[in-house]
Amino acid sequence: MQENTISVCYSGNKRVFPGLLLSVLSLAKFTDRPLRVYALTMDLHEVDPSFIPFSEEQIAVLDAVLKEKNPESAAIRIDVSEKFRAELADGKNTENFYTPYTLLRLYMDGFEMFPDKIVYLDIDTMCASDIGQLYDVDLGDAEYGAVLDHMGKFWINRHYCNAGVLLLNLARIRETKLFARAREYVYTHKMMMPDQTALHRLCTKRVYLPRRFNEQRDLRDDTVVKHFCRGIRWVPFFHIYNYKQWERDKVHKKLKIFYFDDLYEKFDALAAEHDITK
């Protein structure tokens, strides 16, 4: 039976709130179902002065955006500072190519407020159609569902998945202790993409999802989630690019994507009404 409320989780800090707001605007646009949006965050300013948690004021803006579309929706802030400091702050991957906020998804098993099934999205994602299409996928007894990593499937392992979009069976993850084992693995093993690689190595069973649920390249007609992640282009010369959805000039000029322009207008209106940096 289809669950009416869709639960979605992000992780990040105050600095990337514009990306979170844009992503949540896209979530709300394309579904009429209630949304329960969780934002994992933490204070790690001693590592980097910019590592400041999302503020209650920022989450209140998200909550208002969600409730405008559906009064049953809500945004919830979860501070993971204490858990992270206790377990991973001194680990092998605190200083990494990616910020330590990517590791917060590995704590989702420890919060009773999370339902047994939830979608995890990176901040640099935008919905291009109803996220319910992903949420309603039956995982059976698999721990999670994910899309193959566009580059990793060639360079790392043909089964290597991108962790920027995950459909999580938290009930099963709690049984197998996947996230607990992944946290321990991340603490003791230095990796370029720590949590993503830990999940790949330790997972007992996953569902491979179609590309449309984590489109890591060009926006396509059937795309559900567009991931503005790092990529490679070979023409007119080899180069690595990494354009995020909040960099709208680059999204327009470099990626030639104009699909989200109405959401940029809503973002501008909210930014004029609220101090979203507060």
N, C-alpha and C positions, 0 to 999 in steps of 0.2 A: 504494500500500500504506500502511495506517495506521501511523504511528510510535507506538510504545507510550509512550515518555516524553514528557510535555508540559512544555515550557519556558515559563516565565512570568517577566517582569521588571517590577520596580517601581522608583521613585526617590523619595528623600525624606531626611529627617533624623531625629535622635534624638527630637525633640519629637512627631513624628507616629507613633511606633512603635505606640501602641495601635491606630491605624487599620490599620497594616500587619498586625499580629497578627490582628485580626478578619478581615481580608480573606483571609489565608492559612488561617485556620481554616475559612472557607467554601470555599476551594479544595479543601482536603483532605476535607471532609465529603462532597462530591458526586462525587468521582471515585475509582475504585480503581486507576487507572493511576499509575505513578511520576511525581512532580512534581520538576522542577528549577527552584527559585525563586531568581532573582538580585535583589539589592537594590543599586541604584546609589546612592551617597551621596558627600558631600564635606564638607570643613571650610571654611567661609566665615565664621568668627566675626568677622572684621574688618568685615564688612558688617552683620551682625546677631549679637548674642551667642548667640541661640538656634540659629544655623546650625551645629550640631555634627553630625558624622556618626553614623550608626547604630553602636553599639558591637558588638564581637565577642560580648559576653554576650547582647545582644538577638538577634543572628543565631543564636546557639546555642539560644535558646528556640524560634525558628522551626524550626530543624533538628530539634529533638526532637519538635515538633508534627507535622511532616511524616513523620518516621520512625515515629512511633506508628501512623500509618495505613498506611504502606507503607515498609518498611525500605530500599527502593531510592531513596526520595526524598531530597532534600537542599536546604539553603538556603546561598547563597553571597553574601558581601559583596564589593562592588567599589567601591574608592575612586577617584573621578574628579577629585579635587581638582587634581592637576597638569595634567591635560588642560584642565579648565575655566579655571584661572588663565592658562594659556598662550594660550587662544583667545578666551574670551568674558567674562572678568572685567571688562574695560574696555569692553565693548560697549554698545550702545544700550539693552539690555533687562535689565541687571543689577538695576536698581531698577525694579520693575514691580508691577502689581496682583497678579500671581502671583509666587511665590518663584522664584529661579533654579534650583531643583531640578527644575522642570518641563522645563528645557532639557537635562537629563542624558540623556533618551531619545535625543537626537540624536547621542550618542556610542556607541550600541550597535553601529555598524558597525566600530568599532575594536578589538573584543575577540574574539580567535580562539576563546575558550571558548564563545561564543554559537553555537548551531546556525543553520543556514540559515533556519529557520522558528521564530518565537517570538511569544508573546502579550505585549503591553505593557498593563499595567493601572495606572491612577492609584490612589493610596492610598485614596481615598474610593469604592472599589467593593467590592461583595460578590457572590459567586456565589450564585445562587438555584437552580442545577442544574449539571450536569456541564460544566465548561469545555472538555472534549474536543469538544463540539458546535461550538465556535468553532475550536479548534485544527485540526480535521480539514477545515475548509473549503479547497477547492482554489483557490489564488490564480492559478494559471497563470503568466503572465509579468508580472502586476501587482506593483507595489512594496509595496503594503499593502492591507488591507481595513479599512474603518471605517464607522461608522453616521453618518447625517446629524445635524448638531447641531440640537437641538430648536428653539432660537431663531435660530441663525445662518442656517438655511436660509431664513428669512423676511427677516431684517434685513441679512444680508451677501451671501449668494449661495445659490441653490437647490441647489448642489452642495457647500456648505460642510459639512465633517465635523467631528465631535468627536474629539479625539485622546486622550481618556481611556481608550479601549479600542481597541487596534490589533492586527491580525494582520499581522505583518511578514514579508515575504519578504526577509530580510537578504542572501541571495545576489544577488538582483536589485538591491537598494539599493546594494550595494557596486559593482555593475557601472555603475549610472547615477550613482553618487556623490550620491544624493539627500540623505543626511544631511550630507555634507561641504558641499554647496551650501547647505543649509538653515542650517548653522552660520554660514557666511559672511553669509547674508542677515540672520540674526538679529543679527549683530554690527553691521551697517551700517544697518538699518532699524528705527526705533522702532515697535512695534506693541502693541496692547492684549493680544492673545493670540499672543505671538511665534512659538513653535514650531508651534502649530496652524495659524496663518496661513501661515507659511513652507512647511509641507508642502502646504497647499492650493494655493499659487501655483506651486510648483516640481515637484510630482508629474507624472510622465509618464503613469502609468496606475494606477488604483486600482479596487478592487472595493467596491461599495456593499453593505454588510451589512444584514440585517434589524434592525429596532428591538430585537428581543429580546436582541441581543448587547451593547447599550449602552442600557438603559432609563433615560432621564433624567428620567422623571416617576414615575407610580404603578407599583408592583410589579404585574405581570400574570401570568396563569397560565403563559405560555410564556417568561417572562423567564429568561435565562441569566446575565446580569450586570446588577445594579442599581447605577447610578451616582448617588451622593449629591452631585450637583453643584448649582450655583446655579440657581435658577428664579424664575419670576414667577407670582403669583396675582392674580386680578382681583377676587375676592370674599372677604370682605365689603367689601374695599377693595384698591386696587392696592398690592402690596408685593413686594419681592424677598426670597427666603428662601435660606438656605444651611445646611442641617442635615446634619451628617456622621454616619456610622454609629456613631462612638464617643460621640456625644451622645444616649445612649439615651432619656433622658426626652423629648427633642424628637422623636426617631424615633417614639416611642409616641404622644405627645400631639399633635404637629403633623402628622406624616405618617401616623399610624395604621397603622404597620407593626410587626407582632409576629412576623414570619416568622423572625427571627434570634435569638429569645429563648434557644434552646438554646445558641447560640454565645456569647451574653453570659454564660451560666452557666459555660461552659468558660473563657472569658476571665477571669472572676472567680477561678476556681480556679487558673489559671496565675499571675495577679497576686498571689494569696496565697502561692503557692509560690516565686515568683521576684520579684526587684526589677526589674521591666521598665523602670524609668526609669534603671537603672544603665548 
